[in-house]
Amino acid sequence: MYSTYLLRKYMAVRYTKTKELGGFWRNGSLCSASQKDGNNCGAFVLLNALALTRGISPGQLTQRHAVEMRKFVCHKLKQNALC
């Protein structure tokens, strides 16, 4: 697949410049939760990443979880604000 080739090439070049995220990249597929609206994409990115790092199937996540993630992130930002 051409897009996989481009991603691998990009990551190789990126590694030569930053020394980050080097190594072997595998092809595969992951199940992910998808949003049903137009304003929770960031919350779903965070939810999918969190689920994957915690061993939770992202397919279990819903719009309700996205709303709660937005509230959680907002709370954390306010809690740790420097002003």
C-alpha positions in Angstrom: 0.0 0.0 0.0 1.4 3.4 -1.0 0.4 5.2 2.1 2.2 2.6 4.3 5.3 3.2 2.2 5.1 6.9 2.7 4.6 6.6 6.4 7.6 4.3 6.8 9.7 6.6 4.7 8.6 9.6 6.7 9.3 7.8 10.0 12.8 6.8 8.8 13.6 10.4 7.8 12.2 11.7 11.0 14.3 9.4 13.0 17.5 10.6 11.3 16.7 14.1 12.2 15.2 13.7 15.8 16.5 10.2 16.9 12.9 9.6 18.1 10.6 6.7 17.3 13.2 4.7 15.5 13.1 0.9 15.0 10.9 -1.5 13.4 7.3 -0.6 12.5 4.7 -3.4 12.0 1.7 -3.2 9.7 -1.5 -4.2 11.4 -5.0 -3.1 12.1 -6.6 -1.8 15.3 -10.1 -1.4 16.2 -10.9 2.2 17.3 -13.8 4.1 18.6 -15.3 6.6 16.1 -17.1 9.8 16.8 -20.7 10.4 15.8 -20.4 14.2 15.8 -18.1 16.8 14.4 -16.6 18.2 17.6 -15.1 15.3 19.6 -12.2 14.2 17.4 -9.6 15.2 19.9 -11.4 13.5 22.7 -11.6 10.3 20.7 -7.9 10.4 19.8 -7.1 10.7 23.6 -9.7 7.9 24.4 -8.3 5.5 21.8 -4.7 6.1 23.0 -5.7 5.7 26.6 -7.7 2.5 25.9 -4.8 0.9 24.0 -2.3 1.7 26.7 -4.6 0.2 29.3 -5.5 -3.0 27.4 -9.1 -1.8 26.9 -10.8 -2.4 23.5 -11.5 1.0 22.0 -14.6 -0.5 20.4 -16.3 -0.2 23.8 -16.0 3.6 23.8 -19.0 5.8 23.1 -19.9 9.4 22.7 -20.6 9.6 26.4 -17.0 8.6 27.1 -15.8 11.4 24.8 -17.9 14.0 26.7 -16.4 12.7 29.9 -12.9 12.9 28.5 -13.4 16.5 27.4 -14.6 17.4 31.0 -11.6 15.5 32.4 -9.1 17.3 30.2 -10.7 20.7 30.9 -10.5 20.0 34.7 -6.8 19.0 34.4 -5.9 22.1 32.4 -7.7 24.3 34.9 -6.2 22.4 37.9 -2.6 22.8 36.5 -2.9 26.3 35.0 -0.1 28.6 35.9 -2.1 31.8 36.0 
